[in-house]
């Protein structure tokens, strides 16, 4: 559970009832603090034959996912591991990209796993019940060993 502390609204927002004014905690931030940072990713061969590691750096959000989604269509490896250890957060659109990839992969006999998921993304996976669908591992090495 997030402990958030309401803070005083500035004068210009006195009549705005939907303006989020939540002070950031150590783990979570209000929408005001989530800027559209760039998503950087690379796709490399894994240690295990037939596996690829898709390493994401930055948030996976609606504002930055279209090129990534197009590049994922070319991934046809038997095992795809998404390394999220450097991805701070994702929104529902980003989660949708992962679920779509999972659906496509499993319908073609391929496997998918997530690795290095932080507490914030894990909360999203739990809240949406996607964690029961996707395999999540603490590290890429553990994901490759289990795939």
Residue pairs with C-beta under 8 A, 6 or more apart in sequence:
2 25
2 27
2 28
3 25
4 22
4 23
4 25
4 28
4 30
5 22
5 23
6 21
6 22
6 23
7 21
7 22
7 23
8 21
9 16
9 19
9 21
13 19
13 21
20 30
20 31
20 32
21 30
21 32
22 30
22 32
24 30
24 33
27 119
27 120
28 120
34 59
34 61
34 89
36 59
36 61
36 63
36 64
37 58
37 59
37 64
37 88
38 58
38 64
39 56
39 57
39 58
39 59
39 60
39 61
39 64
39 65
39 68
39 87
40 56
40 57
40 58
41 54
41 55
41 56
41 57
41 68
41 71
42 54
42 55
43 52
43 53
43 54
43 55
43 71
43 75
44 52
44 53
44 55
45 51
45 52
45 53
46 52
46 53
46 79
46 81
46 140
46 144
47 141
47 144
48 79
48 144
48 145
48 147
50 77
50 78
50 79
51 77
51 78
51 79
51 80
51 81
51 144
51 147
52 75
52 77
52 79
52 80
52 81
53 81
53 83
53 140
53 144
54 72
54 75
54 80
54 81
54 82
54 83
55 83
55 85
55 86
56 68
56 82
56 83
56 84
56 86
56 87
57 86
57 87
58 64
58 86
58 87
58 88
59 87
59 88
59 89
59 90
59 91
59 94
60 68
60 87
60 89
60 90
60 91
60 94
60 95
60 97
60 98
61 89
61 90
61 91
61 93
61 94
62 91
62 93
62 94
65 93
65 94
65 97
68 97
69 97
69 100
72 97
72 101
75 101
76 108
76 110
77 110
78 109
78 110
78 111
79 110
79 111
79 112
79 113
79 144
79 147
80 101
80 105
80 110
80 111
80 112
80 113
81 112
81 113
81 114
81 115
81 140
81 143
81 144
81 147
82 98
82 112
82 113
82 114
82 115
83 115
83 116
83 140
84 114
84 115
84 116
84 117
84 118
84 121
85 115
85 116
85 118
85 140
86 116
87 118
87 121
88 118
88 120
89 120
89 121
89 124
90 98
90 121
90 124
92 128
95 124
95 125
95 128
95 130
98 112
98 114
98 130
98 134
99 130
99 133
99 134
101 112
102 112
102 133
102 134
105 111
105 112
106 112
111 135
111 147
112 134
112 135
113 134
113 135
113 136
113 137
113 143
113 146
113 147
114 125
114 134
114 135
114 136
114 137
114 143
115 136
115 137
115 138
115 139
115 140
115 142
115 143
116 138
116 139
116 140
117 125
117 136
122 131
122 136
124 130
125 131
125 134
125 136
135 143
135 146
137 143
137 146
